[in-house]
Structure formats: C-alpha cells, structure tokens
Amino acid sequence: MISKLEQLKAMTTVVADTGDLEAIAEWRPQDATTNPSLLLKAAGSDAYRPMLDQAVAFAARQGGSDQEQLSWATDTLAVLAGKQILDLIPGVVSTEVDARLSFDTRATIDKARRLVELYDSQGVDTSRILIKIASTWEGIRAAEQLQKEGIHCNLTLLFSFVQAAACADAGAYLISPFVGRILDWHLAHCDRDAFAPEEDPGVLSVSRIYNYYKANSYDTVVMGASFRNTGEIEQLAGCDRLTISPALLKALKEDTGELPRQLSPDNAHSADRPMAIDEHLFRWESNEDAMATEKLAEGIRRFAADQVELEQRVSQLARAA
C-alpha cells in the first residue's frame, strides 16, 4: 500500500514547515516556509554557521548604526537560508517580514522590497519567493501594494474568516490559516479535552475558507498550517497546500491506510457571498472574534520575541568576530 503521505501529495502540494536544511533534504517537499522561530532553532546548527558569518560580514560592509547593521544581518541570514532551501526544493520558499512591523504598512512594504532585492543580489529567481506578512489590516494593505508590484505574498497568522475574505479581496497570492492554534484556543476555553478531527475548529475554519474561495472563483491559494496531529491534515486532504512539520510528515509516511479526498474545487459550495472588506468591518468582525484577536496578538508577540532573540545571537557573533 502506498503511504498516506504519497496519497496526500497526489492531491495537495506538501510544504515543509521547518528551516532545518537536513530535514528539507530528507523530505524533499515541493515548497518550504520559514519564520523567526524556525530560523532561531536552525541557527544553532552547524549548517547555518557559514551563513551567520556571511550575514554578519555583509552587514558590517553596509555601515550605519548597530541596530541598522543588525537589521541587515538578520535579513541577509533569512535570504541566505532561503537560497539554500531553494537549492533543495523545486518550488517556492516563504521569507517573513519582521513581526514588529505588523501594524506599519509602509515599513512592511519597504522591508519586503529589501528582502526581494537581497534575493536578487544572490542570483535567486525572485518569482520563487513569497514574502510572509501577518494578516493585520496594515499587513493586508501592504500585501495589496506588493502584489501590484509583482511581489507574491503569504499572509500568515490567519485565524478568522474576515481575515481570509480581506486577503482575497486584496489579491493576496496565498494565505496560511493556523489550524492547530485555533484548536489550542478552543481546548483552553471550552469544557472539552478533545475534538474529533471532523469537528476540529481549525479544520472547520480552513474548510469554510477553502470552499468560499473556490465557490467564488478567488485565485488566492489556501495553505493550512500549524497542525497538532495527522487527523487535522487528513481532514484537509485536497486543500491547495499544507505546510507540515517533519514529525507529522514521518507519521503520514509510516501510515498506509486509505486517505480519502475531503476538499475539491469541483465540489466547493459556500453560503458566504463575496464581500468588499473595509477597515471598519474588518476591525469590528475581528473584535467580535475573541479567538482570532487573541491568537493573532499572541502570534505576533511570539514571532517578535524570537526575532529579538535571533538578533541577540547574531549580535554576540558580530562582537566575537
């Protein structure tokens, strides 16, 4: 019998949710995605040390204040890591904008342009780059402008339907709804210790978004992310893309049971009608969704904290050089 992983790959683009070069080389996914948390974890490995050294040296050549050089160094590290990942996969890699810019449209646009320019200076085909931006109102507006410039965006930290609708309305290339973190919130706030996969709140959220997009002919790609178990993945078989950790990829590879398709554009139907999302509606609907509001804020704080820790590690290396 063929594994569930191979069955999944026949209907869904599988993305590796890791910055570990060895894991990416082993699993050979179509695409890969990184964030500050994954880069921080990977930066402790020997495989990343030459990139750290190169990033610090490049930043020193740019001059400017210590903070400006630190910014150059961490941006360069992300790009060098992305370039290495692209050597191992046939598809695209996502590179994240500093989460501390999540409420600043202009700064997000500037940072995205700089990351793309750095990739271009490394000889990378920039059509293989997705710029990862938090799905705040400001982040979505930045993505709207970047998409007009031909810079494809991955809208991350997405927890609600109104975020998804606004991203599609803005013409975002791809969204990353966080399945497992939605489940985490419901387990913490509901009088239950488990959900069956077909009742999982994160699964239901992504299924609704997928069907809304397909039924209304939106081109935005849906990439489920942040999984807690293989049951969630199996319930989203057929989704455009799924980004999966190495541990869950392994579990799917070792399971030879049948994997039925759950989502398909041919069978998509939605009671939700296309809507233009203005700022008032976006903020009101977000305010009414406690889970999405709390998880978005928590996600931004977590990525920002990991960015700061990554900068501290790079700064220590620079001082030692």
TORVOLUM-795425 format. One record per residue (C-alpha): x, y, z. Coordinates in steps of 0.25 Angstrom, whole numbers, plus 5000, padded with zeros to 4 digits. Example, Ala and Ser with C-alpha at 12.3 -4.5 7.8 and 13.67 -1.06 7.14 Angstrom:
TORVOLUM-795425
<atom <5049; 4982; 5031>>
<atom <5055; 4996; 5029>>
This chain:
TORVOLUM-795425
<atom <5000; 5000; 5000>>
<atom <5005; 5014; 4997>>
<atom <5006; 5023; 5009>>
<atom <4997; 5034; 5013>>
<atom <5008; 5044; 5010>>
<atom <5009; 5039; 4996>>
<atom <4994; 5039; 4995>>
<atom <4993; 5054; 5000>>
<atom <5004; 5058; 4990>>
<atom <4995; 5054; 4979>>
<atom <4984; 5064; 4983>>
<atom <4991; 5075; 4991>>
<atom <5004; 5082; 4990>>
<atom <5012; 5078; 5002>>
<atom <5021; 5089; 5009>>
<atom <5031; 5086; 5019>>
<atom <5029; 5094; 5032>>
<atom <5044; 5095; 5036>>
<atom <5056; 5103; 5034>>
<atom <5065; 5091; 5036>>
<atom <5073; 5088; 5024>>
<atom <5075; 5073; 5027>>
<atom <5060; 5071; 5029>>
<atom <5057; 5078; 5016>>
<atom <5067; 5070; 5009>>
<atom <5061; 5057; 5014>>
<atom <5047; 5060; 5012>>
<atom <5048; 5068; 4998>>
<atom <5035; 5075; 4999>>
<atom <5030; 5084; 4987>>
<atom <5031; 5097; 4995>>
<atom <5037; 5101; 5009>>
<atom <5033; 5112; 5019>>
<atom <5041; 5119; 5030>>
<atom <5039; 5129; 5041>>
<atom <5047; 5135; 5052>>
<atom <5044; 5123; 5061>>
<atom <5049; 5113; 5051>>
<atom <5061; 5121; 5047>>
<atom <5065; 5123; 5062>>
<atom <5064; 5108; 5064>>
<atom <5072; 5105; 5052>>
<atom <5083; 5116; 5054>>
<atom <5088; 5107; 5065>>
<atom <5092; 5096; 5055>>
<atom <5106; 5095; 5049>>
<atom <5099; 5096; 5035>>
<atom <5095; 5110; 5038>>
<atom <5109; 5115; 5044>>
<atom <5115; 5119; 5030>>
<atom <5102; 5127; 5027>>
<atom <5103; 5134; 5040>>
<atom <5117; 5138; 5038>>
<atom <5114; 5143; 5023>>
<atom <5102; 5151; 5028>>
<atom <5110; 5158; 5039>>
<atom <5121; 5161; 5029>>
<atom <5111; 5167; 5019>>
<atom <5104; 5175; 5030>>
<atom <5117; 5181; 5034>>
<atom <5120; 5186; 5020>>
<atom <5107; 5193; 5020>>
<atom <5111; 5203; 5031>>
<atom <5101; 5210; 5039>>
<atom <5097; 5209; 5054>>
<atom <5098; 5196; 5061>>
<atom <5083; 5194; 5060>>
<atom <5083; 5196; 5045>>
<atom <5095; 5186; 5043>>
<atom <5087; 5176; 5052>>
<atom <5075; 5178; 5043>>
<atom <5084; 5176; 5031>>
<atom <5090; 5163; 5037>>
<atom <5077; 5157; 5040>>
<atom <5070; 5160; 5027>>
<atom <5083; 5154; 5020>>
<atom <5082; 5142; 5028>>
<atom <5068; 5139; 5025>>
<atom <5071; 5141; 5010>>
<atom <5083; 5132; 5010>>
<atom <5075; 5122; 5017>>
<atom <5064; 5123; 5007>>
<atom <5074; 5122; 4996>>
<atom <5080; 5109; 5002>>
<atom <5066; 5103; 5003>>
<atom <5062; 5107; 4989>>
<atom <5074; 5098; 4985>>
<atom <5067; 5086; 4991>>
<atom <5053; 5088; 4986>>
<atom <5046; 5091; 4973>>
<atom <5036; 5101; 4977>>
<atom <5036; 5113; 4986>>
<atom <5041; 5118; 4999>>
<atom <5034; 5128; 5009>>
<atom <5042; 5138; 5016>>
<atom <5036; 5146; 5027>>
<atom <5035; 5161; 5030>>
<atom <5039; 5165; 5044>>
<atom <5027; 5163; 5052>>
<atom <5030; 5177; 5059>>
<atom <5025; 5183; 5046>>
<atom <5011; 5177; 5047>>
<atom <5004; 5190; 5049>>
<atom <5012; 5198; 5039>>
<atom <5008; 5197; 5025>>
<atom <5019; 5206; 5019>>
<atom <5030; 5199; 5027>>
<atom <5025; 5185; 5023>>
<atom <5026; 5189; 5008>>
<atom <5040; 5195; 5010>>
<atom <5045; 5182; 5017>>
<atom <5038; 5173; 5007>>
<atom <5045; 5181; 4995>>
<atom <5058; 5180; 5002>>
<atom <5057; 5165; 5004>>
<atom <5054; 5163; 4990>>
<atom <5066; 5172; 4986>>
<atom <5075; 5163; 4994>>
<atom <5070; 5150; 4988>>
<atom <5072; 5157; 4974>>
<atom <5086; 5161; 4978>>
<atom <5089; 5146; 4982>>
<atom <5085; 5142; 4968>>
<atom <5071; 5136; 4972>>
<atom <5059; 5136; 4963>>
<atom <5050; 5145; 4971>>
<atom <5038; 5138; 4965>>
<atom <5041; 5127; 4975>>
<atom <5040; 5136; 4987>>
<atom <5027; 5138; 4996>>
<atom <5028; 5150; 5005>>
<atom <5021; 5145; 5018>>
<atom <5013; 5156; 5025>>
<atom <5004; 5156; 5038>>
<atom <4989; 5157; 5034>>
<atom <4987; 5170; 5041>>
<atom <4979; 5181; 5034>>
<atom <4992; 5188; 5031>>
<atom <4999; 5175; 5027>>
<atom <4988; 5172; 5017>>
<atom <4989; 5186; 5011>>
<atom <5004; 5185; 5009>>
<atom <5001; 5171; 5002>>
<atom <4991; 5178; 4993>>
<atom <5002; 5188; 4988>>
<atom <5013; 5178; 4987>>
<atom <5004; 5169; 4979>>
<atom <5002; 5180; 4969>>
<atom <5018; 5181; 4968>>
<atom <5019; 5166; 4965>>
<atom <5023; 5162; 4979>>
<atom <5015; 5150; 4983>>
<atom <5011; 5150; 4998>>
<atom <5008; 5139; 5008>>
<atom <4998; 5145; 5018>>
<atom <5001; 5137; 5031>>
<atom <4995; 5137; 5046>>
<atom <4981; 5136; 5040>>
<atom <4971; 5131; 5049>>
<atom <4957; 5137; 5044>>
<atom <4948; 5137; 5033>>
<atom <4949; 5152; 5032>>
<atom <4964; 5152; 5030>>
<atom <4963; 5142; 5019>>
<atom <4952; 5150; 5012>>
<atom <4960; 5162; 5013>>
<atom <4973; 5155; 5008>>
<atom <4965; 5150; 4996>>
<atom <4959; 5164; 4993>>
<atom <4973; 5170; 4993>>
<atom <4978; 5160; 4983>>
<atom <4988; 5152; 4993>>
<atom <4995; 5141; 4986>>
<atom <4994; 5131; 4998>>
<atom <4988; 5130; 5012>>
<atom <4993; 5122; 5024>>
<atom <4982; 5119; 5033>>
<atom <4987; 5113; 5046>>
<atom <4979; 5100; 5049>>
<atom <4986; 5096; 5062>>
<atom <4986; 5109; 5069>>
<atom <4971; 5110; 5066>>
<atom <4969; 5097; 5073>>
<atom <4978; 5101; 5085>>
<atom <4969; 5113; 5088>>
<atom <4957; 5105; 5088>>
<atom <4963; 5094; 5096>>
<atom <4967; 5105; 5106>>
<atom <4953; 5112; 5106>>
<atom <4943; 5100; 5104>>
<atom <4939; 5090; 5114>>
<atom <4945; 5079; 5106>>
<atom <4959; 5072; 5105>>
<atom <4958; 5067; 5091>>
<atom <4951; 5069; 5077>>
<atom <4949; 5058; 5067>>
<atom <4957; 5062; 5054>>
<atom <4944; 5065; 5046>>
<atom <4939; 5074; 5058>>
<atom <4953; 5081; 5060>>
<atom <4950; 5096; 5060>>
<atom <4963; 5099; 5052>>
<atom <4959; 5089; 5041>>
<atom <4945; 5095; 5040>>
<atom <4951; 5109; 5039>>
<atom <4960; 5105; 5027>>
<atom <4949; 5097; 5020>>
<atom <4940; 5109; 5021>>
<atom <4951; 5118; 5015>>
<atom <4955; 5108; 5004>>
<atom <4940; 5106; 5000>>
<atom <4938; 5121; 5000>>
<atom <4950; 5123; 4991>>
<atom <4947; 5112; 4981>>
<atom <4932; 5115; 4980>>
<atom <4934; 5130; 4977>>
<atom <4946; 5128; 4968>>
<atom <4957; 5135; 4976>>
<atom <4971; 5131; 4972>>
<atom <4977; 5133; 4986>>
<atom <4984; 5119; 4990>>
<atom <4979; 5113; 5003>>
<atom <4991; 5107; 5011>>
<atom <4987; 5100; 5024>>
<atom <4998; 5102; 5035>>
<atom <5001; 5099; 5049>>
<atom <4996; 5085; 5051>>
<atom <4995; 5077; 5064>>
<atom <4992; 5063; 5059>>
<atom <4991; 5056; 5046>>
<atom <4975; 5055; 5047>>
<atom <4975; 5070; 5044>>
<atom <4983; 5068; 5032>>
<atom <4975; 5056; 5027>>
<atom <4962; 5065; 5028>>
<atom <4968; 5075; 5019>>
<atom <4973; 5066; 5009>>
<atom <4971; 5073; 4995>>
<atom <4974; 5087; 5001>>
<atom <4983; 5095; 4991>>
<atom <4995; 5093; 5000>>
<atom <4998; 5088; 5014>>
<atom <5011; 5092; 5022>>
<atom <5014; 5081; 5031>>
<atom <5025; 5078; 5041>>
<atom <5036; 5067; 5039>>
<atom <5030; 5059; 5051>>
<atom <5016; 5059; 5044>>
<atom <5022; 5056; 5031>>
<atom <5028; 5044; 5037>>
<atom <5015; 5039; 5043>>
<atom <5008; 5041; 5030>>
<atom <5019; 5033; 5022>>
<atom <5018; 5021; 5032>>
<atom <5003; 5020; 5031>>
<atom <4998; 5012; 5019>>
<atom <4983; 5014; 5021>>
<atom <4974; 5020; 5011>>
<atom <4973; 5035; 5010>>
<atom <4960; 5040; 5004>>
<atom <4960; 5054; 4998>>
<atom <4952; 5064; 5006>>
<atom <4953; 5077; 4999>>
<atom <4952; 5079; 4984>>
<atom <4949; 5091; 4975>>
<atom <4939; 5083; 4967>>
<atom <4930; 5081; 4980>>
<atom <4932; 5094; 4986>>
<atom <4920; 5101; 4991>>
<atom <4918; 5113; 5001>>
<atom <4907; 5120; 5007>>
<atom <4917; 5132; 5009>>
<atom <4916; 5142; 4998>>
<atom <4928; 5151; 4992>>
<atom <4929; 5164; 5000>>
<atom <4938; 5176; 5000>>
<atom <4944; 5178; 5014>>
<atom <4947; 5192; 5018>>
<atom <4955; 5195; 5031>>
<atom <4942; 5198; 5039>>
<atom <4936; 5184; 5036>>
<atom <4950; 5177; 5038>>
<atom <4953; 5183; 5051>>
<atom <4938; 5180; 5056>>
<atom <4938; 5166; 5052>>
<atom <4952; 5164; 5058>>
<atom <4947; 5170; 5071>>
<atom <4935; 5160; 5071>>
<atom <4944; 5148; 5070>>
<atom <4952; 5146; 5083>>
<atom <4960; 5134; 5078>>
<atom <4965; 5141; 5065>>
<atom <4968; 5154; 5073>>
<atom <4976; 5147; 5084>>
<atom <4983; 5137; 5075>>
<atom <4987; 5148; 5065>>
<atom <4993; 5156; 5076>>
<atom <5000; 5145; 5083>>
<atom <5006; 5140; 5069>>
<atom <5012; 5154; 5067>>
<atom <5017; 5155; 5081>>
<atom <5024; 5141; 5079>>
<atom <5030; 5144; 5066>>
<atom <5035; 5157; 5070>>
<atom <5041; 5151; 5083>>
<atom <5048; 5140; 5074>>
<atom <5053; 5151; 5065>>
<atom <5059; 5159; 5077>>
<atom <5066; 5146; 5081>>
<atom <5071; 5143; 5067>>
<atom <5077; 5158; 5067>>
<atom <5083; 5155; 5081>>
<atom <5090; 5143; 5075>>
<atom <5095; 5150; 5063>>
<atom <5100; 5162; 5071>>
<atom <5108; 5153; 5080>>
<atom <5114; 5146; 5068>>
<atom <5117; 5160; 5062>>
<atom <5124; 5165; 5075>>
<atom <5133; 5152; 5075>>
<atom <5137; 5154; 5060>>
